[in-house]
Amino acid sequence: MAKTISVDELKKNREKYVLIDVREQEELLSGQIDDSVHLPLGQLIRKVRKTEKDEFGPEERHRLFLVLTKQVDVEKSLDKKICMYCSFGYRGNLAAEELVKSELKVDIVNLDGGYASWESKNGNGSSKTY
C-alpha cells in the first residue's frame, strides 16, 4: 500500500506536489483538481515501464517519467513530490505503487479518498469542469 495524503494536508502543501489524475477521460466531466496532469492509469503504467531499463538510475527515471507525461515543466517539477489521485483512491494507489516499484527518486503519495474526498471538502470552486 502506497503512502497517502489527506485533502487537508495536500491543500496546505499544494505547491510541493505534481498532481497526477489517473482517471479516464470521461470521468473528468465531474471536474479535476486545478493544475493537475491527466494521465489515465493504463497510460501511466506504460510510460513508467519505459523508464525501467538498466541504463537509467533513479534520478534519470524520475526525469524521464516527467518528460513522458508531456504535461509538466520538467525543471520546475523535479524538486516536487508526486501525488496520484483517481475517483475514490483505489487506482491512485495502484499508480503510486507502480511508481514506487520503478524506483523513481521522488516521494510518491496517493490522495486519500481521491477526487470524491477533494470535492466533498472543496466543492465546485476548486475544480475545473470540461
Secondary structure, DSSP 8 states (H G I E B T S, - for coil): ---EE-HHHHHHTGGGEEEEE-S-GGGGGG-EETT-EE--HHHHHHHHHHT-STT--HHHHHHHHHHHHSSS-HHHHTTSEEEEE-SSSHHHHHHHHHHHHTT-SS-EEEETTHHHHHHHHH-GGGEE--
